[in-house]
């Protein structure tokens, strides 16, 4: 497949890396020569310097016979026009655009994106995606990471193990024997910064970050087994009235058991938010000011979510909230280097908007029988939901007889509408849907096992 990626920033880089690793012919466009040089030096991709919305630049990038364009520059208008030119001039079949400005996404302007006006097949809104993830984290406060699969029948969950975890130093094989009715399996462990696939002989240690896949009904029980309590977050303090913070506040207002207070440093934006919210208390002030946090009731709050554009404000605001007695803190952080200091500062979970956007784009790029994709960490691994076809080497075999690539593990199987946990004697049939965790090095091999004949839209 030939793909043009517009934008060589962090999102464009990650998308290009994923697609090139899988053997696709990728060309990246950016008007910054340094970024183009960097991406072509580090990845097996071609690079074109220029504005992605210019027809001559798209032509040089190979738009005449391109299968897909992914417009992920930092400017909405460039992304939108790039898709328009790709459609009108080059007849590119599939066009995906990242669009951040909220007014473009409002329902009254939705006709703008119909095929005869602005022909974009998929619009990815980072703010919408981040708000969705934030709300999910508020519903699972014990989790570092959580993502549903199989239409919500199972969840992929990350948790950090504390020193009081009751199952430390216990082989995973023994856990399966102790909790034989539990529909959950540990699929991966991050230890001392390295993510690896879990095996039955592995033991768990304090400070490990583990990832498990569990049936929806068994997620809470699994939290308890690993010594984590999923606290209810009914009283929430939101820092930042930007697009994400305002969207989260609006969503919480639709849920009667939530009460929210919003802190915004910019007076005009605070007034803007106050005019658009009904039940949310809006305060004008700096979240790094202990007096403002006290006025927001941080000592009695169940959670703080810091969603400003400034990573340092988010992390320090959460740290101050923790010192004041707030038990749960969630921070937005674009810079992955802050992951190392989040835990020492008392931040329970980080949300990386770029990683969230990459996962969302990949979900739409890989079609056919790859039904969903979720990027873990900084692209260290992926969770893949895929359906077994008659041409797949998995069809009509027992799990123990299937040679899965090193660095991959099956976490759940849906067969005939029933969710099953993996075991060696389980037979895989045509039409079954598997949820598989794969390290980055194994992703392409896992996808090849499903013999996907991709039909893009």
C-alpha positions as CSV (number, residue, x, y, z in Angstrom):
1,X,0.0,0.0,0.0
2,X,1.2,3.5,-0.8
3,X,0.5,6.1,1.9
4,X,1.3,9.8,2.1
5,X,1.7,11.1,5.6
6,X,1.4,14.9,5.9
7,X,3.3,16.2,8.9
8,X,6.6,14.9,10.3
9,X,5.9,15.9,13.9
10,X,5.4,13.3,16.7
11,X,2.0,12.1,15.4
12,X,3.2,11.9,11.8
13,X,6.5,10.2,12.9
14,X,4.6,7.5,14.8
15,X,2.2,6.8,12.0
16,X,5.0,6.6,9.4
17,X,6.9,4.3,11.7
18,X,4.1,1.9,12.2
19,X,3.2,1.8,8.5
20,X,6.7,1.5,7.2
21,X,7.5,-1.3,9.7
22,X,4.6,-3.2,8.1
23,X,6.1,-3.0,4.6
24,X,4.0,-0.1,3.2
25,X,5.5,2.4,0.9
26,X,5.4,5.7,2.9
27,X,6.2,9.2,1.9
28,X,6.2,12.0,4.4
29,X,5.6,15.7,3.6
30,X,6.6,18.5,5.9
31,X,7.8,22.1,5.2
32,X,10.5,21.8,7.9
33,X,13.6,20.4,6.3
34,X,15.1,19.3,9.6
35,X,12.0,17.2,10.4
36,X,12.0,15.6,7.0
37,X,15.7,14.8,7.3
38,X,15.2,13.3,10.7
39,X,12.4,11.0,9.7
40,X,14.1,9.8,6.5
41,X,17.3,9.1,8.5
42,X,15.5,7.1,11.2
43,X,12.8,5.4,9.2
44,X,12.5,3.5,5.9
45,X,10.4,6.3,4.3
46,X,10.7,8.9,1.6
47,X,10.5,12.6,2.3
48,X,9.3,15.6,0.5
49,X,9.9,19.2,1.7
50,X,7.0,21.6,1.2
51,X,3.4,22.4,2.1
52,X,1.2,19.3,2.0
53,X,-1.8,21.3,0.6
54,X,0.1,22.3,-2.6
55,X,-0.7,20.2,-5.6
56,X,2.9,20.1,-6.9
57,X,4.1,18.9,-3.5
58,X,1.5,16.1,-3.4
59,X,2.4,15.2,-7.0
60,X,6.1,14.9,-6.0
61,X,5.0,12.7,-3.1
62,X,3.3,10.3,-5.5
63,X,-0.3,11.2,-5.0
64,X,-1.2,10.0,-8.6
65,X,-1.1,6.4,-7.5
66,X,-1.5,6.7,-3.8
67,X,-3.9,4.5,-1.8
68,X,-4.3,6.8,1.2
69,X,-3.4,10.2,2.6
70,X,-3.2,10.9,6.3
71,X,-3.1,14.6,7.0
72,X,-1.7,15.1,10.5
73,X,0.1,18.5,10.4
74,X,-0.4,21.0,13.2
75,X,-2.8,23.1,11.1
76,X,-6.4,22.1,10.6
77,X,-6.7,24.1,7.4
78,X,-3.6,22.5,5.8
79,X,-5.0,19.1,6.7
80,X,-8.4,19.8,5.2
81,X,-7.1,21.3,2.0
82,X,-4.6,18.5,1.6
83,X,-7.5,16.1,1.6
84,X,-9.5,18.2,-0.8
85,X,-6.6,18.5,-3.3
86,X,-5.9,14.8,-2.9
87,X,-9.5,14.0,-3.8
88,X,-10.2,16.6,-6.5
89,X,-6.8,16.5,-8.4
90,X,-5.4,13.0,-7.7
91,X,-8.5,10.9,-6.8
92,X,-6.9,9.4,-3.7
93,X,-9.3,6.8,-2.5
94,X,-9.0,7.3,1.3
95,X,-8.4,10.5,3.1
96,X,-7.9,10.9,6.9
97,X,-7.5,14.3,8.6
98,X,-6.6,15.5,12.1
99,X,-8.9,18.4,12.9
100,X,-8.6,20.2,16.3
101,X,-10.7,23.3,16.0
102,X,-14.0,22.7,17.8
103,X,-16.1,24.9,15.5
104,X,-15.3,22.6,12.5
105,X,-16.7,19.7,14.5
106,X,-19.9,21.2,15.7
107,X,-23.1,19.5,14.5
108,X,-24.4,22.5,12.7
109,X,-21.4,22.5,10.4
110,X,-21.3,18.8,9.8
111,X,-22.5,19.1,6.3
112,X,-19.2,20.8,5.5
113,X,-17.5,17.4,5.5
114,X,-19.9,15.7,3.1
115,X,-18.1,14.2,0.0
116,X,-19.2,17.0,-2.4
117,X,-17.9,19.8,-0.1
118,X,-14.9,18.7,1.9
119,X,-14.2,15.0,1.0
120,X,-12.6,13.6,4.2
121,X,-13.4,10.0,4.9
122,X,-12.3,10.0,8.5
123,X,-11.9,13.1,10.8
124,X,-9.8,12.5,13.9
125,X,-10.3,15.0,16.7
126,X,-7.5,14.8,19.3
127,X,-9.5,16.7,21.8
128,X,-12.5,14.4,21.4
129,X,-10.2,11.3,21.8
130,X,-8.4,12.7,24.9
131,X,-11.8,13.7,26.5
132,X,-13.0,10.1,25.9
133,X,-9.9,8.6,27.4
134,X,-10.1,11.0,30.4
135,X,-13.7,10.1,31.1
136,X,-12.8,6.4,30.9
137,X,-10.0,6.9,33.4
138,X,-12.4,8.6,35.8
139,X,-14.5,5.5,35.7
140,X,-11.5,3.3,36.4
141,X,-9.3,5.2,38.8
142,X,-7.2,2.2,39.7
143,X,-5.9,1.9,36.1
144,X,-2.9,3.4,34.5
145,X,-4.4,2.6,31.1
146,X,-7.7,1.1,30.0
147,X,-9.3,0.4,26.6
148,X,-12.3,-1.7,25.6
149,X,-12.3,-4.4,23.0
150,X,-14.9,-6.8,21.5
151,X,-17.6,-4.1,21.8
152,X,-16.8,-3.6,25.4
153,X,-17.0,-7.3,26.4
154,X,-13.4,-7.2,27.5
155,X,-11.0,-4.5,28.6
156,X,-7.2,-4.1,28.2
157,X,-6.1,-2.6,31.6
158,X,-2.7,-1.4,33.0
159,X,-2.1,-1.1,36.7
160,X,1.0,-0.4,38.8
161,X,1.8,-2.9,41.6
162,X,2.5,-1.5,45.0
163,X,4.6,-3.1,47.8
164,X,1.3,-4.3,49.5
165,X,0.1,-6.2,46.5
166,X,-1.0,-9.6,47.9
167,X,0.3,-11.6,44.9
168,X,3.9,-10.4,44.6
169,X,6.5,-13.0,44.0
170,X,3.9,-15.5,42.8
171,X,4.3,-17.1,39.3
172,X,1.5,-16.2,37.0
173,X,0.8,-19.9,36.4
174,X,0.0,-20.2,40.1
175,X,-2.4,-17.2,39.9
176,X,-4.4,-19.0,37.3
177,X,-4.7,-22.0,39.6
178,X,-5.7,-19.9,42.6
179,X,-8.3,-17.9,40.7
180,X,-9.6,-20.6,38.3
181,X,-12.9,-18.8,37.7
182,X,-11.3,-15.4,36.9
183,X,-11.6,-14.4,33.3
184,X,-8.4,-12.4,33.1
185,X,-4.9,-12.9,31.9
186,X,-1.7,-10.9,32.4
187,X,-0.3,-10.2,28.9
188,X,2.6,-7.9,29.5
189,X,4.8,-6.4,32.1
190,X,6.8,-3.2,32.1
191,X,9.8,-3.5,34.5
192,X,12.6,-0.9,34.8
193,X,11.4,0.8,31.6
194,X,11.2,-2.4,29.5
195,X,7.9,-3.8,28.2
196,X,7.8,-7.6,27.6
197,X,5.2,-10.3,27.0
198,X,4.3,-12.2,30.2
199,X,4.9,-15.9,30.5
200,X,3.4,-18.4,33.0
201,X,6.7,-18.6,34.9
202,X,7.0,-14.9,35.4
203,X,6.7,-13.5,38.9
204,X,5.4,-10.0,39.7
205,X,7.3,-7.4,41.8
206,X,6.6,-4.1,43.4
207,X,6.7,-1.2,41.0
208,X,5.9,-3.4,38.0
209,X,3.4,-2.0,35.6
210,X,1.3,-4.9,34.4
211,X,-1.2,-5.1,31.6
212,X,-4.1,-7.6,31.7
213,X,-7.0,-8.4,29.5
214,X,-10.2,-9.3,31.4
215,X,-13.9,-9.8,30.8
216,X,-15.8,-6.7,31.6
217,X,-17.5,-8.3,34.6
218,X,-14.2,-9.4,36.1
219,X,-12.2,-6.2,35.8
220,X,-13.1,-5.0,39.4
221,X,-12.2,-8.4,40.9
222,X,-8.9,-8.3,39.0
223,X,-8.1,-4.9,40.5
224,X,-8.7,-6.4,44.0
225,X,-6.4,-9.4,43.3
226,X,-3.6,-7.0,42.5
227,X,-4.3,-4.9,45.5
228,X,-5.8,-2.0,43.7
229,X,-9.0,-0.3,44.8
230,X,-11.2,1.4,42.1
231,X,-12.3,4.5,44.0
232,X,-15.4,6.3,42.9
233,X,-14.6,9.8,41.5
234,X,-17.8,11.7,42.0
235,X,-16.3,15.1,42.9
236,X,-13.8,16.2,40.3
237,X,-11.6,19.3,39.9
238,X,-10.7,20.0,36.3
239,X,-7.7,22.2,35.5
240,X,-7.9,24.0,32.1
241,X,-10.9,25.2,30.2
242,X,-9.5,24.5,26.8
243,X,-11.3,22.3,24.3
244,X,-10.5,19.1,26.2
245,X,-11.3,20.5,29.7
246,X,-14.6,22.1,28.5
247,X,-15.6,18.9,26.7
248,X,-14.9,16.8,29.8
249,X,-16.9,19.2,32.0
250,X,-19.8,19.1,29.6
251,X,-19.8,15.3,29.6
252,X,-19.7,15.2,33.4
253,X,-22.7,17.5,33.6
254,X,-24.7,14.8,31.8
255,X,-23.9,12.3,34.6
256,X,-26.0,13.3,37.7
257,X,-23.6,11.7,40.3
258,X,-20.7,13.8,39.2
259,X,-19.9,17.3,40.5
260,X,-17.2,19.3,38.9
261,X,-15.2,22.5,39.5
262,X,-13.2,24.0,36.7
263,X,-10.1,26.2,37.2
264,X,-8.9,28.4,34.3
265,X,-6.1,30.9,34.4
266,X,-7.2,33.0,31.5
267,X,-10.1,35.3,32.4
268,X,-11.8,35.4,29.0
269,X,-11.6,31.7,28.6
270,X,-13.0,31.2,32.1
271,X,-15.9,33.5,31.3
272,X,-16.4,31.6,28.0
273,X,-16.6,28.3,29.9
274,X,-18.9,29.7,32.5
275,X,-21.4,30.8,29.8
276,X,-21.4,27.3,28.3
277,X,-21.7,25.2,31.5
278,X,-24.7,24.8,33.8
279,X,-23.8,22.8,36.9
280,X,-20.0,23.2,36.9
281,X,-18.4,25.8,39.2
282,X,-15.8,27.8,37.1
283,X,-13.0,29.6,39.0
284,X,-10.6,32.1,37.5
285,X,-7.1,31.5,38.8
286,X,-3.9,29.5,38.7
287,X,-4.0,25.8,39.6
288,X,-0.5,26.2,41.1
289,X,-1.9,28.6,43.6
290,X,-2.8,26.7,46.8
291,X,-5.5,29.2,47.6
292,X,-7.3,28.5,44.3
293,X,-7.0,24.8,44.9
294,X,-8.5,25.2,48.4
295,X,-11.3,27.3,47.0
296,X,-12.0,24.5,44.5
297,X,-12.4,22.1,47.4
298,X,-9.4,20.0,46.5
299,X,-9.1,18.5,50.0
300,X,-12.6,17.0,49.6
301,X,-12.3,16.1,45.9
302,X,-12.1,12.5,44.7
303,X,-10.0,13.3,41.6
304,X,-8.2,16.1,39.8
305,X,-7.7,16.0,36.0
306,X,-5.2,18.5,34.7
307,X,-5.8,19.2,31.0
308,X,-4.0,22.4,30.1
309,X,-1.6,22.8,27.2
310,X,1.3,23.0,29.6
311,X,2.7,19.7,30.8
312,X,4.5,21.2,33.8
313,X,1.4,22.9,35.1
314,X,-0.5,19.7,34.8
315,X,2.1,17.6,36.7
316,X,2.7,20.2,39.4
317,X,-1.0,20.9,39.8
318,X,-1.6,17.2,40.4
319,X,1.3,17.0,42.8
320,X,-0.1,19.9,44.8
321,X,-3.5,18.4,44.8
322,X,-2.1,15.1,46.1
323,X,-0.4,17.0,49.0
324,X,-3.7,18.6,49.8
325,X,-5.4,15.2,50.1
326,X,-6.8,14.5,46.7
327,X,-6.4,10.7,46.2
328,X,-6.6,10.5,42.4
329,X,-4.7,12.6,39.9
330,X,-4.7,12.4,36.1
331,X,-2.5,14.6,34.0
332,X,-2.3,15.4,30.3
333,X,1.3,15.2,29.1
334,X,2.6,15.5,25.5
335,X,6.2,14.9,26.5
336,X,6.9,11.2,27.1
337,X,10.0,12.0,29.2
338,X,7.7,13.1,32.0
339,X,6.5,9.5,32.4
340,X,9.6,8.9,34.6
341,X,8.7,11.7,37.1
342,X,4.9,11.2,37.2
343,X,4.9,8.5,39.9
344,X,7.4,10.3,42.2
345,X,5.2,13.4,42.0
346,X,2.2,11.3,43.0
347,X,0.4,11.4,39.6
348,X,-1.7,8.3,39.1
349,X,-2.1,8.3,35.4
350,X,-0.8,10.2,32.3
351,X,-2.7,10.8,29.1
352,X,-0.5,11.3,26.1
353,X,-2.7,13.1,23.4
354,X,-0.3,12.2,20.6
355,X,-0.4,8.5,21.5
356,X,-4.2,8.7,21.7
357,X,-4.4,10.3,18.3
358,X,-2.0,7.7,16.8
359,X,-4.1,4.9,18.2
360,X,-7.3,6.5,16.7
361,X,-5.7,6.9,13.3
362,X,-4.4,3.4,13.2
363,X,-7.8,2.1,14.1
364,X,-9.1,3.5,10.8
365,X,-6.0,2.8,8.7
366,X,-6.1,-1.0,9.3
367,X,-9.4,-2.1,8.0
368,X,-10.4,-5.5,6.6
369,X,-10.5,-8.1,9.4
370,X,-8.3,-6.0,11.7
371,X,-11.2,-4.6,13.7
372,X,-9.4,-2.4,16.2
373,X,-5.8,-1.4,17.2
374,X,-4.6,0.3,20.4
375,X,-1.1,1.6,20.7
376,X,0.5,0.9,24.1
377,X,3.0,3.4,25.7
378,X,5.2,5.1,23.2
379,X,4.4,2.6,20.5
380,X,6.2,-0.2,22.3
381,X,3.4,-2.6,21.6
382,X,-0.2,-2.9,20.3
383,X,-3.4,-4.6,21.2
384,X,-5.0,-6.0,18.0
385,X,-8.6,-7.2,17.6
386,X,-8.9,-9.3,14.5
387,X,-11.3,-11.8,13.0
388,X,-10.3,-15.2,11.8
389,X,-10.9,-15.8,8.1
390,X,-11.1,-19.2,6.3
391,X,-7.7,-18.4,4.7
392,X,-6.0,-17.8,8.0
393,X,-3.5,-20.3,9.4
394,X,-5.4,-20.0,12.7
395,X,-8.6,-21.5,11.4
396,X,-9.7,-24.9,12.8
397,X,-6.7,-25.3,15.0
398,X,-6.2,-25.6,18.7
399,X,-4.3,-22.7,20.4
400,X,-1.5,-25.0,21.4
401,X,-0.9,-25.9,17.8
402,X,-0.6,-22.4,16.5
403,X,2.8,-20.9,16.1
404,X,2.3,-17.3,17.3
405,X,5.2,-15.0,16.8
406,X,7.6,-14.4,19.6
407,X,6.6,-11.2,21.4
408,X,2.8,-11.9,21.1
409,X,0.1,-13.4,23.3
410,X,-3.6,-14.1,23.0
411,X,-5.7,-12.3,25.6
412,X,-9.3,-13.2,24.8
413,X,-11.4,-14.9,22.1
414,X,-15.0,-14.2,21.2
415,X,-16.7,-17.2,19.6
416,X,-20.4,-17.3,18.8
417,X,-20.9,-14.2,20.9
418,X,-19.3,-15.7,24.0
419,X,-16.0,-14.4,25.5
420,X,-13.5,-17.1,26.3
421,X,-10.1,-16.9,27.9
422,X,-7.2,-18.6,26.1
423,X,-6.1,-22.2,26.9
424,X,-4.2,-24.7,24.9
425,X,-7.1,-27.0,24.0
426,X,-9.4,-24.1,22.8
427,X,-10.2,-24.5,19.2
428,X,-10.2,-21.5,16.9
429,X,-12.9,-21.4,14.3
430,X,-13.6,-19.2,11.2
431,X,-15.4,-16.1,12.4
432,X,-13.9,-16.0,15.9
433,X,-12.4,-12.7,17.0
434,X,-9.1,-12.7,18.9
435,X,-7.6,-9.9,21.1
436,X,-3.8,-10.2,20.9
437,X,-1.1,-8.2,22.6
438,X,2.0,-7.9,20.4
439,X,5.3,-6.1,21.0
440,X,6.2,-3.7,18.2
441,X,8.6,-6.2,16.6
442,X,5.8,-8.8,16.3
443,X,2.9,-6.6,15.1
444,X,3.4,-7.2,11.4
445,X,3.7,-11.0,11.8
446,X,0.5,-11.1,13.9
447,X,-1.4,-9.2,11.3
448,X,-0.1,-11.5,8.5
449,X,-1.6,-14.5,10.4
450,X,-5.0,-13.2,9.7
451,X,-4.3,-13.1,5.9
452,X,-6.1,-9.7,5.7
453,X,-7.2,-8.8,2.2
454,X,-7.6,-5.1,3.0
455,X,-10.5,-3.1,1.6
456,X,-10.0,0.5,2.5
457,X,-13.5,2.0,2.8
